[in-house]
Amino acid sequence: MAAISNDWLQPLSGEFKKAYYKKLYQTVKHEYETRKIFPAPDDIFNAFAFTPLADVKVVILGQDPYHNDGQAHGLCFSVKPDVEVPPSLVNIYQELHDDLGCYIPNNGYLKKWSDQGVMLLNTVLTVRAHQANSHHDIGWEQFTDAAIRILNEQDRPMVFILWGRPAQSKKPMLTNPKHMILEAPHPSPLSAFRGFFGSRPFSRTNAFLEEHGLAPVDWQIENI
């Protein structure tokens, strides 16, 4: 696993010393040695590496990485540039188009969002190939809960976007009155029509940021 080396390291350092994390590390190491696991080891902590804590102004919570070949690279909902856009992200792009008029791009690489302070955090950071949620309950949730608590403690305006029940289960941890919480059904084709479409998370996020003197996010992902 690539180490976290930016300003996330100090507030998370206590987690690395805890018994659960030592067990998690050994479990994940063994899984990579004996099975096909996604994402690549150096990509596990990309959500932290690409969006330093001091820069976070929006958090989108996902569940676990994509489990098909070549998709996952450490950012929730994002895929590498040459990979077909997954169905949930197709729906995210449709809502973005309807909300802000952004054109629908030909790729699903969302690093541009990360670079602007949008943290794309899955609650579980690894997965077995072709086995969704297979690394549920091996310890990742405890680690990412620690990250969510750190984010909650930041004394500045921040938006948390919670799509679907697993993300919304973290809402009780989000107690900071300076933050805004946006909830909607998951953008999956199974649930997007139950209220994800029409929820306007992108314009609502930008309105909140601008209201608090922060630069809005340029949500447009360009064609490659």
C-alpha positions as CSV (number, residue, x, y, z in Angstrom):
1,M,0.0,0.0,0.0
2,A,1.3,3.4,-0.9
3,A,1.6,5.5,2.3
4,I,-0.4,8.7,2.9
5,S,2.2,11.5,2.9
6,N,0.3,14.8,2.8
7,D,-1.5,16.7,5.6
8,W,-3.8,13.7,6.1
9,L,-0.9,11.8,7.7
10,Q,-0.8,13.6,11.1
11,P,-4.5,13.4,12.0
12,L,-4.7,9.8,10.8
13,S,-1.5,8.6,12.3
14,G,-3.1,7.3,15.4
15,E,-5.2,4.9,13.3
16,F,-2.1,3.2,11.9
17,K,-1.0,2.2,15.4
18,K,-4.4,0.6,16.4
19,A,-4.9,-3.2,16.5
20,Y,-7.7,-3.2,13.9
21,Y,-5.4,-1.4,11.4
22,K,-2.6,-3.8,11.9
23,K,-5.0,-6.7,11.3
24,L,-6.5,-4.9,8.3
25,Y,-3.0,-4.3,6.8
26,Q,-2.1,-8.0,7.1
27,T,-5.5,-9.1,5.6
28,V,-5.2,-6.8,2.6
29,K,-1.5,-7.7,2.1
30,H,-2.5,-11.4,2.0
31,E,-5.4,-10.7,-0.3
32,Y,-3.1,-9.0,-2.8
33,E,-0.7,-11.9,-2.6
34,T,-3.3,-14.6,-3.2
35,R,-6.1,-13.1,-5.2
36,K,-6.9,-10.4,-7.8
37,I,-7.7,-7.2,-5.8
38,F,-8.7,-3.7,-7.0
39,P,-7.5,-1.0,-7.1
40,A,-3.8,-1.4,-7.7
41,P,-1.9,-1.2,-4.3
42,D,-0.5,2.3,-5.1
43,D,-4.0,3.6,-5.8
44,I,-5.7,2.6,-2.5
45,F,-5.3,6.0,-0.9
46,N,-5.7,8.2,-3.9
47,A,-8.7,9.9,-2.4
48,F,-6.4,11.2,0.3
49,A,-3.4,11.8,-2.0
50,F,-5.3,13.8,-4.6
51,T,-7.3,15.9,-2.1
52,P,-5.3,17.2,0.8
53,L,-7.2,17.8,4.0
54,A,-6.7,21.5,3.9
55,D,-8.2,21.7,0.4
56,V,-11.4,19.6,1.0
57,K,-14.6,21.6,0.5
58,V,-16.9,18.8,-0.8
59,V,-17.0,15.1,0.2
60,I,-18.8,12.5,-2.0
61,L,-19.1,9.2,-0.2
62,G,-19.2,6.0,-2.1
63,Q,-19.3,2.4,-0.9
64,D,-16.5,0.2,-2.3
65,P,-14.4,0.2,-5.4
66,Y,-15.5,-1.0,-8.8
67,H,-14.8,-4.7,-9.1
68,N,-14.3,-5.2,-12.8
69,D,-10.9,-5.1,-14.5
70,G,-9.3,-1.8,-15.0
71,Q,-12.0,0.3,-13.5
72,A,-11.0,1.2,-9.9
73,H,-8.3,3.7,-9.2
74,G,-9.0,4.9,-5.7
75,L,-11.7,7.6,-6.3
76,C,-15.4,6.7,-5.7
77,F,-17.5,6.7,-8.9
78,S,-14.4,7.4,-11.1
79,V,-12.8,5.1,-13.6
80,K,-9.6,5.4,-15.6
81,P,-9.8,7.5,-18.8
82,D,-9.9,4.6,-21.2
83,V,-12.6,2.6,-19.4
84,E,-16.3,2.6,-20.3
85,V,-18.3,4.9,-18.1
86,P,-20.2,2.7,-15.5
87,P,-24.0,3.0,-15.2
88,S,-24.0,5.0,-11.9
89,L,-21.6,7.5,-13.4
90,V,-23.7,7.8,-16.5
91,N,-26.6,8.8,-14.3
92,I,-24.4,11.3,-12.4
93,Y,-23.5,12.9,-15.7
94,Q,-27.1,13.0,-16.7
95,E,-28.1,14.8,-13.5
96,L,-25.1,17.1,-13.9
97,H,-26.3,17.9,-17.5
98,D,-29.8,18.6,-16.3
99,D,-28.6,20.6,-13.2
100,L,-25.9,22.8,-14.7
101,G,-26.0,22.2,-18.5
102,C,-22.6,20.4,-18.5
103,Y,-22.1,18.3,-21.6
104,I,-21.8,14.5,-21.1
105,P,-18.1,13.6,-21.6
106,N,-16.7,10.5,-23.2
107,N,-14.8,9.3,-20.1
108,G,-15.3,8.7,-16.4
109,Y,-12.1,10.1,-15.0
110,L,-13.0,12.4,-12.1
111,K,-9.6,13.5,-10.9
112,K,-10.5,17.1,-12.0
113,W,-13.0,17.1,-9.2
114,S,-10.5,15.9,-6.6
115,D,-8.0,18.5,-7.7
116,Q,-10.6,21.2,-6.8
117,G,-11.2,19.9,-3.3
118,V,-13.9,17.4,-4.0
119,M,-12.9,14.3,-1.9
120,L,-14.2,11.1,-3.6
121,L,-14.1,8.7,-0.7
122,N,-15.3,5.1,-0.6
123,T,-16.1,3.7,2.8
124,V,-14.2,0.5,1.8
125,L,-11.0,1.0,-0.1
126,T,-10.3,-2.4,-1.7
127,V,-12.4,-5.2,-3.3
128,R,-11.9,-8.7,-4.8
129,A,-12.2,-8.9,-8.5
130,H,-15.8,-9.5,-9.6
131,Q,-17.1,-9.7,-6.0
132,A,-18.8,-6.5,-5.0
133,N,-18.5,-5.6,-1.3
134,S,-16.2,-8.5,-0.7
135,H,-13.9,-6.5,1.6
136,H,-16.8,-5.2,3.7
137,D,-16.1,-5.6,7.5
138,I,-12.4,-6.3,7.3
139,G,-11.6,-3.0,8.9
140,W,-11.8,-0.3,6.2
141,E,-15.0,1.1,7.6
142,Q,-13.3,1.9,10.9
143,F,-10.5,3.7,9.1
144,T,-12.7,5.7,6.8
145,D,-15.0,6.5,9.8
146,A,-11.9,8.1,11.4
147,A,-11.4,10.2,8.2
148,I,-15.0,11.3,8.2
149,R,-14.7,12.3,11.9
150,I,-11.6,14.4,11.0
151,L,-13.5,16.0,8.1
152,N,-16.4,16.7,10.5
153,E,-14.1,18.5,12.9
154,Q,-12.8,21.0,10.2
155,D,-13.8,24.5,11.3
156,R,-14.9,25.7,7.8
157,P,-17.9,25.3,5.5
158,M,-18.0,21.9,3.7
159,V,-20.6,20.0,1.8
160,F,-21.2,16.3,2.3
161,I,-23.0,14.5,-0.5
162,L,-24.6,11.2,0.6
163,W,-26.1,9.1,-2.1
164,G,-27.8,5.9,-1.0
165,R,-28.2,4.2,2.4
166,P,-24.6,3.1,3.0
167,A,-23.5,6.7,2.7
168,Q,-26.4,8.1,4.6
169,S,-25.6,5.8,7.5
170,K,-22.7,8.1,8.2
171,K,-25.0,11.1,8.7
172,P,-25.0,10.8,12.5
173,M,-21.2,11.4,12.5
174,L,-21.7,14.8,10.7
175,T,-22.5,17.1,13.5
176,N,-20.7,20.3,12.5
177,P,-23.2,23.1,12.0
178,K,-20.9,24.8,9.5
179,H,-21.3,21.9,7.1
180,M,-24.2,21.2,4.6
181,I,-25.4,17.7,4.1
182,L,-27.1,16.7,0.8
183,E,-28.9,13.4,0.6
184,A,-30.5,11.5,-2.3
185,P,-31.0,8.0,-3.5
186,H,-28.0,6.2,-5.1
187,P,-27.4,7.1,-8.8
188,S,-27.5,3.4,-9.6
189,P,-30.0,2.5,-12.4
190,L,-31.8,0.5,-9.7
191,S,-32.6,3.6,-7.6
192,A,-31.8,6.8,-9.6
193,F,-35.4,7.3,-10.5
194,R,-36.5,7.4,-6.9
195,G,-35.2,10.9,-6.4
196,F,-31.6,11.1,-7.5
197,F,-32.7,12.6,-10.7
198,G,-33.8,16.2,-10.0
199,S,-31.9,16.4,-6.7
200,R,-29.6,19.1,-8.1
201,P,-26.6,18.4,-5.9
202,F,-24.1,20.2,-8.1
203,S,-25.8,23.6,-8.2
204,R,-26.8,23.4,-4.6
205,T,-23.2,22.6,-3.6
206,N,-21.9,25.6,-5.6
207,A,-24.5,27.9,-4.2
208,F,-23.4,26.9,-0.7
209,L,-19.7,27.4,-1.5
210,E,-20.3,30.8,-3.1
211,E,-22.5,31.9,-0.2
212,H,-19.5,31.2,2.1
213,G,-17.0,33.0,-0.1
214,L,-15.5,29.8,-1.6
215,A,-14.8,29.2,-5.3
216,P,-17.5,27.0,-6.9
217,V,-16.5,23.6,-8.4
218,D,-16.1,23.4,-12.1
219,W,-17.9,20.1,-12.5
220,Q,-17.4,19.8,-16.3
221,I,-15.3,16.7,-17.1
222,E,-13.7,17.3,-20.5
223,N,-13.6,14.9,-23.4
224,I,-10.4,13.1,-24.0
